[in-house]
């Protein structure tokens, strides 16, 4: 996956996750008297789960791409920041200043 795809999807899914988390807490707080969660809170929980899966997949894709590029400093930074719950910081830094995608071009020699 390219840097552009992984960073945009990761940051977008993180924002959706944050909005769903706030919505879930707001809906759950209003329904504290009943023993079951309101249906809206369940929908917010499902959105949380899907956004979490998307962020995980994009993070792994970014790590694979960084490994393929042999950008080990960026690889370690994105890995460690995510493991200490600062994944969004690492991915934003990678989006802004990380190594650009390199495409390999193979030229076939001409025979004369």
GIJO-V183173 format. One line per field, one symbol per residue. phi: phi as a letter, one per 40 degrees, with the letter a starting at -180 (. if undefined). psi: psi as a letter, one per 20 degrees, with the letter a starting at -180 (. if undefined). A space follows every 10 residues. Layout:
phi: ???
psi: ???
//
This chain:
phi: .ccccccccc cccccccccc cccccccccc bccccbccdc cccccccdcc cccccccccc cccccccccf ccccdccccc cccbgbdccc ccccccbccc cbbcbbbccc bb
psi: qrgggggghg gghggggggh gggghghhhi khhqiqqqhh hgghgghggg hhgghgghgg ggggghghik mhghggghgg hhhkkkhhgg hgghhgjrpq ppppppppqq p.
//
